[in-house]
Amino acid sequence: MKSGKMILFCWLGILALAVAVRAQDDPWQLGRKPQRFILKNGLTVVLQNDDAAANSVLQLFIRGGSRDDPAARSGLAYLTMRLALEIPDQTKLRQLVDFGSSFSLHVSKDYSLITIRALSRHMQPTLEILTAIFLEPLFSSLRIDGIKAQMQHLQKRATDEPNDLMRTLAASNFFGEGGYGGKLFGDELSLAAISKKDIQAFFDNHFVAANMVAVIISDLNDVSLKPMLDSFLGRLPAGQEWLSPPLPAGKAARPSMSVSRQSAQTHIACAALLPELSVENLLLAQLLQTWLGKGIGCKLWPLRDQSDLTYGVNADVLPQKEAMLLNIYLKTGYQHSDDAEKSLLHILREVYENGISEAELSASQAYAQADFWRENETRERRAATLAFMEGMGLSYRLAGNFATRLGAVTRDQMNRFIRNWLAPQNWVLLRIGPQ
């Protein structure tokens, strides 16, 4: 083993030991332990105090994303959520700028996430402005047409980025054109078919307190925040939790797909379905993506470190509620693409036949734990993690001992997971580049 790898594994082992020792002292390990309460309208709130800086981050998790787009109406979820954040006039926008406040939107397959950032002394007026928009969004024809035009630009950008395109192709191959296979930004025909009535109905069904989770991390205490949140977010209609219709089981329509593109490089990917989202499955999927494609020493690293077949490897899991999706990526020169593809398929067969060793599992656990701490260091990212876990039915409490639970996964669990889901016939091969 190279000295650099040995140093890395030693460091990761020390980190894993430190995590285990820390877990014995306090089961909650991600900042201060939050509190959970319910507003008068039924909105679930998770509040974590963090007095390191005088600012606040609020993540508003809304159950419902692009999988809920009706047939022939792909893009409806994104369009509706964008309209719900449209500032009605320049005066309000200038006020937010003067406050130093900002907001952003992320729409996924299962959910939408609105992020609000503010200096703590300006959190109340920021919420006042944005809540007023949430209560009475302006669904005018002019605004709808403007956002549709922006979405057409986003459609083109998504096809230009190879990794995004591979995710889209893999999803449509497994799930078809709707549900998890639908297009986040729609297409020309679907956007033309979306009416103001469709937008209003989607908004009314999804943008209600029973269908939301709010996570706030702030230096302000609960005595200040609870009345503030109740005064503003508590005004949202109570409503009912949206229950997405069940999706048909994913099944690959084609064993391989290719996109011809004139370039000096070829992007190769393999995709496989994983089971529905649960605490155990999420832990196993997290370790699987780490072992296969994260960092020095991962399973795919020899393709880059020794053979020079590739100059980029990665693996990621889309943690979808009813069926997670694993994607593995290689980036190589077009002249090496055939050899790189053969080597990748050989490694995947070896993964299925031999499983993971104790040493590989230990290294993957330590790397995944370190990655979890690093990813959740900032308030914004930590709040998003809490919101995802609470909103997806896993409970925000999972975040507090997630790293420790990664370390408790056994080799038998991992290898059973691999045998159940990563058989060679379950993989779909994708290729973008010169043919």
URJO-V862562 format. One record per backbone hydrogen bond with DSSP energy under -1.0 kcal/mol. CO is the residue of the C=O (numbers start at 1). NH is the residue of the N-H. Records with the same first field share a line. If there is no record, write none. Layout:
# URJO-V862562
CO->NH, NH
This chain:
# URJO-V862562
2->6
3->7
4->8
5->9
6->10
7->11
8->12
9->13
10->14
11->15
12->16
13->17
14->18
15->19
16->20
17->21
18->22
19->23
20->24
22->26
35->47
37->45
39->42
43->39
44->214
45->37
46->216
47->35
48->218
53->55
54->120
56->118
57->217
58->116
59->215
60->114
61->213
62->112
65->68
66->69
70->73
73->76
75->79
76->80
77->81
78->82
79->83
80->84
82->85
83->86
89->93
90->94
91->95
92->96
93->97
94->98
95->99
96->101
102->117
104->115
106->113
108->66
109->67
110->64
111->108
112->62
113->106
114->60
115->104
116->58
117->102
118->56
119->122
120->123
122->126
123->127
124->128
125->129
126->130
127->131
128->132
129->133
130->134
131->135
132->136
138->140
140->144
141->145
142->146
143->147
144->148
145->149
146->150
147->151
148->152
149->153
150->154
151->155
152->156
153->157
154->158
155->159
156->160
157->161
161->165
162->166
163->167
164->168
165->169
166->170
167->171
168->172
169->173
170->174
171->175
172->176
173->253
174->251
178->181
179->182
183->186
187->191
188->192
189->193
195->199
196->200
197->201
198->202
199->203
200->204
201->205
202->206
203->207
206->208
208->211
209->212
211->63
213->61
214->46
215->59
216->48
217->57
218->50
221->225
222->226
225->229
226->230
227->231
228->232
229->234
232->235
233->236
237->209
238->210
255->429
257->431
259->433
264->334
266->332
267->432
268->330
269->430
270->328
271->428
272->326
275->324
278->282
279->283
280->284
281->285
282->286
283->287
284->288
285->289
286->290
287->291
288->292
289->293
290->294
291->299
292->300
295->298
298->301
300->303
301->304, 305
302->306, 307
303->309, 310
312->331
314->329
316->327
318->320, 325
321->277
324->274
325->318
326->272
327->316
328->270
329->314
330->268
331->311
332->266
333->336
334->337
336->340
337->341
338->342
339->343
340->344
341->345
342->346
343->347
344->348
345->349
346->350
347->351
348->352
349->353
350->354
351->355
357->361
358->362
359->363
360->364
361->365
362->366
363->367
364->368
365->369
366->370
367->371
368->372
369->373
370->374
371->375
372->376
374->377
378->382
379->383
380->384
381->385
382->386
383->387
384->388
385->389
386->390
387->391
388->392
389->394, 395
390->393
395->398
396->399
400->29
401->405
402->406
403->407
406->409
410->414
411->415
412->416
413->417
414->418
415->419
416->420
417->421
418->422
423->426
424->427
428->271
429->257
430->269
431->259
432->267
433->261
